[in-house]
Amino acid sequence: MESVVVMLPSLGIGHLISMVELGELILTHDPTFTIIILLTPAHYETKSTANYIKNVTSTTPSITFHNLPTLPHPPDTSTHFFDHVFQISKLYKPIIRDTLQTISEKSTIKAGILDFMSNDAFEVCTSFNIPTYYLFTGSAFGLNIMLYMRTLHENVSESFKDLRTYIQPPGTPPIYSLDMPMTMYDRNSNSYKSLLSVSENMAKSSGIIVNTFAKLEPKVMKAIADGECIPDGPTPPTYYVGPLIRDNSDDNSGDKCLKWLNLQPSKSVVVLIFGSMGKFKKDQLKEMAKGLEKSGQRFLWVVRSPPPENEKGHEFALKEPDLDDLLPAGFIERNKEKGLVVKNWAPQGEILRHESVGGFVCHCGWNSVLEAMHNGVPLVAWPLYAEQKMNRVYLVEGIKVALPLKMGEDGFVTAEELAERVRELMEEDSGKKLREHVSAISESAKAAVMEGGSSRVAVAEFVESMKSVRV
């Protein structure tokens, strides 16, 4: 019987890409495996995701996508995105159970690999005695917080939203309670309970695969390895296999962003891209435009339509933005020599690799951070949602790869603040030192994924651990 690895990614193209990249690494180390990735209809909500899946299917036949059926009773779409994703995972448990039963009748399932937001499949996989691992698509820092959450829950009786004090997890900078992920704010909320369940199951898993590399986060990794994050029991084996970055095989050479960058001086352009769900209100967009103009720097800025008032965070569809309405009068014409404004999407990976790019105003999503580190691009940290405020603390004070933006209590950033931080990053000594530091990190990132590098060794150890388990 063939040896199969079953993977369950969460929603969102970034989570899917990381899972596929891991699958390809497993096959590189041992091509006798077959990878089966279970997808729900919700994974196909955007055209770019459907095209990506089609491309992987055509180029890597050992990775197959198994499409799970539509749920008989659809989940509540009025909930917050995070709760929505966990709800989908819970509702699919009986279907996943039947699917694993069918697969196991024809093949030997050597392992199940879950995204942390596919957590409800953990007890399904373990009920089949399948060694079950987690792919944590965030940082070792994020994993540290996740594993330590059970201890925090036991030692802190108040909700983080009411605490108004600093928290000190092992190996990390102090984190203000309101910089913790909003999903953890209220200990009585569904999202908090879902994450507490993840923390409990991760501690019982066969191992955790993390999208980071050894030289980027040594202090946090040591705290995890020393058992400080799970003080009441053993810590599962942890494999740092990143950066898992998409090797973009699409031909974007004709893309207008890349053509424009070709005409700009080396390290002269600051890029503003804010992830797959990053959207700003109209007043903030106008303020950003004023700030970029005031900074005097060259810029490439991806602009999206503001979110509707009632949006809950899982509307992936992008409406065409009306730039004349959203930006100050004459802004594009006045800045046509120095700036390029792009609607909705740009090839971020290729842009960050470009010689002309010298800085990145970033929402602190971990995939974007890794792409920047891999390419030696320093950051201005502008967190928007999920765990990004917590990431900002780590990026600025922990691994020191970003400058912080001063933000109002509502998250608003003034034109003056944006202009000052962008100028600091691109022109001042502090920005130069940051660039030198990130350039050294870039060399470490590239070395980690070379033959014999720390991340490739970790992949080999992980694959051998799967092969050694008797099922």
C-alpha positions as CSV (number, residue, x, y, z in Angstrom):
1,M,0.0,0.0,0.0
2,E,1.2,3.5,-0.8
3,S,2.3,5.8,2.0
4,V,0.1,8.9,2.2
5,V,0.3,12.2,4.1
6,V,-3.0,13.9,4.6
7,M,-3.0,17.7,4.9
8,L,-5.8,20.0,6.1
9,P,-5.0,23.7,5.4
10,S,-7.1,26.5,6.7
11,L,-8.8,29.1,4.5
12,G,-6.7,31.9,3.0
13,I,-4.2,31.6,0.2
14,G,-1.2,32.2,2.5
15,H,-2.1,29.2,4.7
16,L,-2.6,27.0,1.5
17,I,0.7,28.0,-0.1
18,S,2.6,27.2,3.1
19,M,1.0,23.8,3.2
20,V,1.7,23.0,-0.4
21,E,5.3,24.2,0.0
22,L,5.7,21.8,2.9
23,G,4.2,19.0,0.8
24,E,6.8,19.7,-1.9
25,L,9.6,19.6,0.6
26,I,8.4,16.2,1.9
27,L,8.4,14.9,-1.7
28,T,11.9,16.3,-2.3
29,H,13.2,14.4,0.6
30,D,11.2,11.2,-0.1
31,P,9.3,11.1,-3.4
32,T,7.7,7.7,-2.5
33,F,5.0,9.6,-0.5
34,T,1.7,10.8,-1.9
35,I,0.3,14.0,-0.5
36,I,-3.5,14.4,-0.3
37,I,-4.7,17.9,0.6
38,L,-8.3,18.2,1.8
39,L,-10.1,21.3,0.6
40,T,-13.6,22.7,1.3
41,P,-15.6,24.6,-1.3
42,A,-14.7,27.8,0.7
43,H,-11.0,27.3,-0.4
44,Y,-12.1,28.1,-4.0
45,E,-13.7,31.5,-3.1
46,T,-11.2,33.5,-5.1
47,K,-10.0,33.1,-8.7
48,S,-6.3,33.4,-7.6
49,T,-6.7,30.4,-5.2
50,A,-8.4,28.3,-7.9
51,N,-5.6,29.1,-10.4
52,Y,-3.0,28.3,-7.8
53,I,-4.5,24.9,-7.1
54,K,-4.8,24.2,-10.8
55,N,-1.1,25.1,-11.3
56,V,0.1,22.8,-8.5
57,T,-2.0,19.9,-9.8
58,S,-0.4,20.2,-13.3
59,T,3.2,20.6,-12.0
60,T,3.3,18.2,-9.0
61,P,1.3,15.0,-9.7
62,S,2.2,13.5,-6.3
63,I,0.2,16.3,-4.6
64,T,-3.5,15.7,-5.1
65,F,-6.4,17.9,-3.9
66,H,-9.4,16.1,-2.5
67,N,-12.5,18.3,-2.7
68,L,-14.8,17.8,0.3
69,P,-18.5,18.1,-0.4
70,T,-20.6,21.2,0.4
71,L,-22.0,21.1,3.9
72,P,-25.7,20.2,4.0
73,H,-26.2,23.2,6.4
74,P,-23.9,26.1,5.6
75,P,-22.1,27.8,8.4
76,D,-23.2,31.2,9.7
77,T,-21.4,33.8,7.6
78,S,-22.3,36.7,9.9
79,T,-19.6,35.7,12.4
80,H,-16.1,37.1,12.5
81,F,-13.7,35.5,10.0
82,F,-11.8,33.7,12.7
83,D,-14.9,32.2,14.3
84,H,-16.2,31.4,10.8
85,V,-13.1,29.3,10.0
86,F,-13.2,27.3,13.2
87,Q,-16.9,26.8,12.7
88,I,-16.2,25.3,9.2
89,S,-13.6,23.0,10.8
90,K,-16.0,21.8,13.4
91,L,-18.8,21.2,10.9
92,Y,-16.6,19.1,8.6
93,K,-15.5,16.6,11.3
94,P,-17.9,13.8,10.3
95,I,-17.0,14.3,6.6
96,I,-13.3,14.2,7.4
97,R,-13.8,11.1,9.4
98,D,-15.5,9.4,6.4
99,T,-12.8,10.7,4.1
100,L,-9.9,9.3,6.2
101,Q,-11.7,6.0,6.5
102,T,-12.0,5.8,2.7
103,I,-8.3,6.8,2.2
104,S,-7.1,4.3,4.9
105,E,-8.8,1.4,3.1
106,K,-6.6,1.9,0.0
107,S,-3.4,3.4,1.5
108,T,-1.3,3.7,4.7
109,I,-1.8,7.1,6.2
110,K,1.6,7.9,7.7
111,A,0.6,11.3,9.1
112,G,-2.0,14.0,9.3
113,I,-0.8,17.6,9.1
114,L,-3.2,20.3,10.3
115,D,-3.2,24.0,10.1
116,F,-3.9,25.3,13.6
117,M,-7.3,26.6,12.4
118,S,-8.1,23.1,11.3
119,N,-7.8,22.0,14.9
120,D,-11.1,20.2,15.1
121,A,-9.7,17.4,12.9
122,F,-7.1,16.6,15.6
123,E,-9.3,14.2,17.5
124,V,-10.6,12.7,14.2
125,C,-7.0,11.9,13.1
126,T,-5.9,10.6,16.4
127,S,-9.0,8.4,16.6
128,F,-7.6,6.5,13.6
129,N,-4.2,6.3,15.4
130,I,-2.7,8.6,12.8
131,P,0.4,10.5,14.0
132,T,-0.8,14.1,13.9
133,Y,1.3,17.1,13.4
134,Y,0.6,20.8,13.2
135,L,1.9,23.2,10.6
136,F,2.2,26.6,12.3
137,T,2.2,29.2,9.5
138,G,3.3,31.9,11.9
139,S,6.6,32.5,13.7
140,A,8.3,30.6,16.5
141,F,7.2,33.6,18.6
142,G,3.6,33.0,17.7
143,L,4.0,29.3,18.5
144,N,5.5,30.3,21.9
145,I,2.4,32.3,22.8
146,M,0.1,29.5,21.5
147,L,1.8,26.9,23.6
148,Y,2.1,29.1,26.7
149,M,-1.6,30.1,26.5
150,R,-2.7,27.3,28.8
151,T,-0.3,28.5,31.5
152,L,-1.5,32.1,31.0
153,H,-5.1,30.9,31.2
154,E,-4.4,29.2,34.5
155,N,-2.4,32.1,36.0
156,V,-4.4,35.1,34.8
157,S,-8.0,35.2,35.9
158,E,-9.0,38.4,34.0
159,S,-9.6,38.7,30.2
160,F,-6.7,40.4,28.4
161,K,-9.0,43.3,27.4
162,D,-9.5,44.1,31.1
163,L,-5.9,43.5,32.2
164,R,-4.1,46.7,31.1
165,T,-0.7,45.4,32.0
166,Y,2.3,43.7,30.4
167,I,2.6,39.9,29.9
168,Q,6.0,38.2,29.9
169,P,6.0,34.9,28.0
170,P,9.3,32.9,28.1
171,G,12.0,34.3,25.7
172,T,9.9,37.2,24.3
173,P,9.8,41.0,24.9
174,P,7.0,42.1,27.3
175,I,3.7,42.3,25.5
176,Y,1.0,44.8,26.6
177,S,-2.3,43.0,27.1
178,L,-4.1,45.0,24.4
179,D,-1.4,44.0,21.9
180,M,-2.4,40.4,22.3
181,P,-4.5,39.1,19.4
182,M,-8.1,40.3,19.6
183,T,-9.2,36.7,19.3
184,M,-7.7,36.3,22.8
185,Y,-9.1,39.4,24.4
186,D,-12.2,37.9,26.0
187,R,-11.7,34.5,27.8
188,N,-15.4,33.8,27.5
189,S,-15.5,34.2,23.7
190,N,-15.7,31.4,21.1
191,S,-12.4,32.5,19.6
192,Y,-10.5,32.3,22.9
193,K,-12.0,28.9,23.6
194,S,-11.0,27.7,20.1
195,L,-7.4,28.8,20.7
196,L,-7.2,27.3,24.1
197,S,-8.2,24.0,22.5
198,V,-5.4,24.5,19.9
199,S,-3.0,25.0,22.7
200,E,-4.1,21.8,24.4
201,N,-4.0,19.7,21.3
202,M,-0.6,21.0,20.1
203,A,0.9,19.9,23.4
204,K,-0.4,16.4,22.7
205,S,0.6,16.3,19.0
206,S,3.3,14.2,17.3
207,G,5.2,17.4,16.4
208,I,5.0,21.0,15.2
209,I,6.3,22.3,11.9
210,V,7.0,26.0,12.0
211,N,7.5,28.5,9.1
212,T,10.6,30.2,10.3
213,F,14.4,29.5,10.4
214,A,16.9,29.0,13.2
215,K,19.0,32.2,12.9
216,L,15.9,34.5,13.0
217,E,14.4,33.6,16.4
218,P,17.0,31.8,18.5
219,K,15.8,33.2,21.9
220,V,12.2,32.1,21.4
221,M,13.3,28.7,20.0
222,K,15.5,28.1,23.1
223,A,12.5,28.8,25.4
224,I,10.4,26.3,23.5
225,A,13.2,23.7,23.4
226,D,13.8,24.1,27.2
227,G,10.2,23.3,27.9
228,E,9.4,26.8,29.3
229,C,6.2,27.1,27.2
230,I,4.7,23.8,28.4
231,P,5.9,23.6,32.0
232,D,3.5,20.8,33.0
233,G,4.6,18.2,30.5
234,P,6.8,17.3,27.5
235,T,7.1,19.6,24.5
236,P,6.5,17.9,21.2
237,P,9.3,17.8,18.7
238,T,9.5,21.1,16.8
239,Y,10.8,21.5,13.2
240,Y,11.8,24.9,11.9
241,V,11.6,24.5,8.1
242,G,11.1,28.0,6.8
243,P,11.0,30.3,5.1
244,L,8.2,28.5,3.2
245,I,7.8,31.0,0.4
246,R,6.1,30.4,-2.9
247,D,8.7,29.9,-5.6
248,N,6.7,32.0,-8.0
249,S,6.7,30.3,-11.4
250,D,4.1,32.6,-12.9
251,D,5.4,34.9,-15.6
252,N,4.7,38.4,-14.3
253,S,7.6,39.9,-16.4
254,G,5.0,42.1,-18.2
255,D,3.5,43.4,-14.9
256,K,3.4,47.2,-14.8
257,C,4.8,47.3,-11.3
258,L,8.0,45.4,-12.3
259,K,8.3,47.5,-15.5
260,W,8.1,50.7,-13.4
261,L,10.5,49.4,-10.8
262,N,13.0,48.7,-13.6
263,L,13.2,52.4,-14.1
264,Q,13.9,53.4,-10.5
265,P,17.3,53.7,-8.7
266,S,18.6,50.9,-6.5
267,K,17.0,50.6,-3.0
268,S,15.0,53.8,-3.6
269,V,11.3,52.6,-3.5
270,V,9.2,52.0,-0.4
271,V,6.4,49.4,-1.0
272,L,3.0,49.6,0.7
273,I,1.1,46.3,0.5
274,F,-1.2,45.1,3.3
275,G,-2.0,41.4,2.8
276,S,-5.0,39.5,1.4
277,M,-7.5,41.2,3.7
278,G,-5.9,44.6,4.4
279,K,-8.4,47.4,3.7
280,F,-8.5,51.0,4.9
281,K,-11.3,53.5,5.4
282,K,-11.5,56.5,3.0
283,D,-10.1,59.1,5.4
284,Q,-7.1,56.9,6.2
285,L,-6.4,56.4,2.5
286,K,-6.4,60.1,1.9
287,E,-4.1,60.6,4.9
288,M,-1.7,57.9,3.6
289,A,-1.5,59.7,0.3
290,K,-0.7,63.0,2.0
291,G,2.0,61.2,4.0
292,L,3.6,59.6,1.0
293,E,3.7,62.9,-0.8
294,K,5.1,64.7,2.2
295,S,7.9,62.0,2.6
296,G,9.4,62.9,-0.7
297,Q,10.2,59.2,-1.3
298,R,9.5,57.0,-4.3
299,F,6.6,54.6,-3.6
300,L,4.6,51.7,-4.9
301,W,1.2,51.5,-3.2
302,V,-1.5,48.9,-3.7
303,V,-4.9,50.5,-2.9
304,R,-8.2,48.7,-2.3
305,S,-11.7,49.9,-1.8
306,P,-12.6,50.6,1.8
307,P,-14.5,47.8,3.6
308,P,-18.3,48.0,3.8
309,E,-19.5,49.1,7.2
310,N,-21.0,45.7,7.9
311,E,-18.1,43.6,6.7
312,K,-17.2,40.8,9.1
313,G,-13.8,40.0,7.7
314,H,-14.4,37.0,5.4
315,E,-15.4,38.8,2.2
316,F,-12.4,38.0,-0.1
317,A,-13.9,39.6,-3.2
318,L,-12.2,42.8,-4.2
319,K,-14.2,45.6,-5.7
320,E,-12.6,48.0,-8.2
321,P,-11.4,51.1,-6.2
322,D,-12.3,54.5,-7.6
323,L,-8.9,56.2,-7.1
324,D,-10.2,59.7,-8.0
325,D,-12.7,59.4,-5.2
326,L,-10.4,57.8,-2.6
327,L,-7.2,59.8,-3.0
328,P,-6.7,63.6,-2.8
329,A,-7.4,65.6,-6.0
330,G,-4.4,65.5,-8.4
331,F,-2.4,63.1,-6.2
332,I,-1.6,60.6,-8.9
333,E,-0.7,63.2,-11.5
334,R,1.5,65.2,-9.1
335,N,3.4,62.1,-8.1
336,K,3.6,60.2,-11.4
337,E,7.4,60.6,-11.6
338,K,8.0,59.3,-8.1
339,G,5.0,57.0,-7.3
340,L,2.9,54.2,-8.7
341,V,-0.6,53.4,-7.4
342,V,-1.9,50.0,-8.2
343,K,-5.5,48.7,-7.8
344,N,-6.1,45.7,-5.6
345,W,-3.2,43.4,-6.3
346,A,0.5,43.3,-7.2
347,P,3.1,40.4,-7.4
348,Q,4.4,41.0,-3.9
349,G,7.1,38.3,-3.9
350,E,8.7,39.6,-7.1
351,I,8.4,43.2,-6.1
352,L,10.3,42.5,-2.8
353,R,13.0,40.7,-4.7
354,H,13.5,43.7,-7.0
355,E,16.7,45.7,-6.7
356,S,14.9,49.0,-6.6
357,V,13.0,48.2,-3.4
358,G,14.5,49.6,-0.2
359,G,11.6,49.4,2.3
360,F,8.2,47.9,3.0
361,V,5.3,49.3,4.9
362,C,3.8,46.0,6.1
363,H,0.8,44.8,8.0
364,C,3.0,42.4,10.0
365,G,1.5,39.2,8.6
366,W,4.1,36.5,8.9
367,N,4.2,35.4,5.3
368,S,4.9,39.0,4.2
369,V,7.6,39.4,7.0
370,L,9.4,36.2,5.8
371,E,9.3,37.4,2.1
372,A,10.8,40.7,3.3
373,M,13.5,39.0,5.4
374,H,14.4,36.6,2.6
375,N,15.0,39.6,0.3
376,G,16.7,41.8,2.8
377,V,13.9,44.5,2.9
378,P,13.5,46.4,6.3
379,L,10.0,47.2,7.5
380,V,7.7,49.9,8.8
381,A,5.2,48.0,11.0
382,W,1.5,48.9,10.5
383,P,-0.6,46.1,12.1
384,L,-4.2,45.7,11.1
385,Y,-5.8,42.5,12.4
386,A,-5.4,39.0,13.9
387,E,-2.0,38.6,15.7
388,Q,-0.4,41.6,13.9
389,K,-0.1,44.0,16.9
390,M,1.7,41.3,18.8
391,N,3.9,40.7,15.8
392,R,4.8,44.4,15.7
393,V,6.2,44.2,19.3
394,Y,8.3,41.2,18.3
395,L,9.5,42.8,14.9
396,V,10.4,46.1,16.6
397,E,11.7,45.0,20.0
398,G,12.5,41.3,19.6
399,I,14.2,40.7,16.3
400,K,14.6,44.4,15.5
401,V,13.7,44.4,11.8
402,A,11.1,47.1,11.8
403,L,10.3,50.7,12.7
404,P,7.0,51.2,14.6
405,L,4.3,53.7,13.5
406,K,2.5,55.7,16.2
407,M,-1.2,54.9,15.9
408,G,-4.2,56.3,17.5
409,E,-6.5,54.2,19.7
410,D,-8.6,53.5,16.7
411,G,-5.5,52.6,14.6
412,F,-5.4,55.8,12.7
413,V,-2.0,57.0,11.4
414,T,-1.4,60.6,10.5
415,A,0.2,61.8,7.3
416,E,3.1,63.4,9.4
417,E,3.8,60.1,11.2
418,L,3.8,58.1,8.0
419,A,6.1,60.6,6.3
420,E,8.5,60.7,9.2
421,R,8.8,56.9,9.5
422,V,9.2,56.4,5.7
423,R,11.9,59.1,5.6
424,E,13.7,57.5,8.6
425,L,13.6,54.1,7.0
426,M,14.9,55.3,3.6
427,E,17.3,58.2,4.5
428,E,18.4,58.3,8.2
429,D,21.2,56.4,10.0
430,S,18.7,54.3,12.0
431,G,17.1,53.1,8.7
432,K,20.6,52.3,7.3
433,K,21.4,50.2,10.4
434,L,18.1,48.4,10.1
435,R,18.9,47.7,6.4
436,E,22.3,46.3,7.3
437,H,20.8,44.1,10.0
438,V,18.1,42.8,7.7
439,S,20.6,42.2,4.9
440,A,22.5,39.8,7.3
441,I,19.2,38.0,8.1
442,S,18.6,37.6,4.4
443,E,21.8,35.7,4.0
444,S,20.8,33.4,6.9
445,A,17.4,32.8,5.4
446,K,18.9,31.8,2.1
447,A,21.5,29.6,3.8
448,A,18.8,27.8,5.9
449,V,17.1,26.4,2.8
450,M,20.2,25.4,0.9
451,E,21.3,21.7,1.0
452,G,22.6,21.1,4.5
453,G,21.1,24.3,5.9
454,S,19.2,24.2,9.2
455,S,15.7,24.2,7.6
456,R,16.5,21.4,5.2
457,V,18.0,19.3,8.0
458,A,14.8,20.0,10.0
459,V,12.7,18.7,7.0
460,A,14.7,15.6,6.8
461,E,14.3,15.0,10.6
462,F,10.5,15.5,10.2
463,V,10.2,13.1,7.3
464,E,12.2,10.5,9.0
465,S,10.0,10.8,12.1
466,M,7.0,10.1,10.0
467,K,8.6,7.1,8.4
468,S,9.7,5.6,11.7
469,V,6.2,5.5,13.2
470,R,4.4,2.2,12.9
471,V,0.8,2.8,11.9
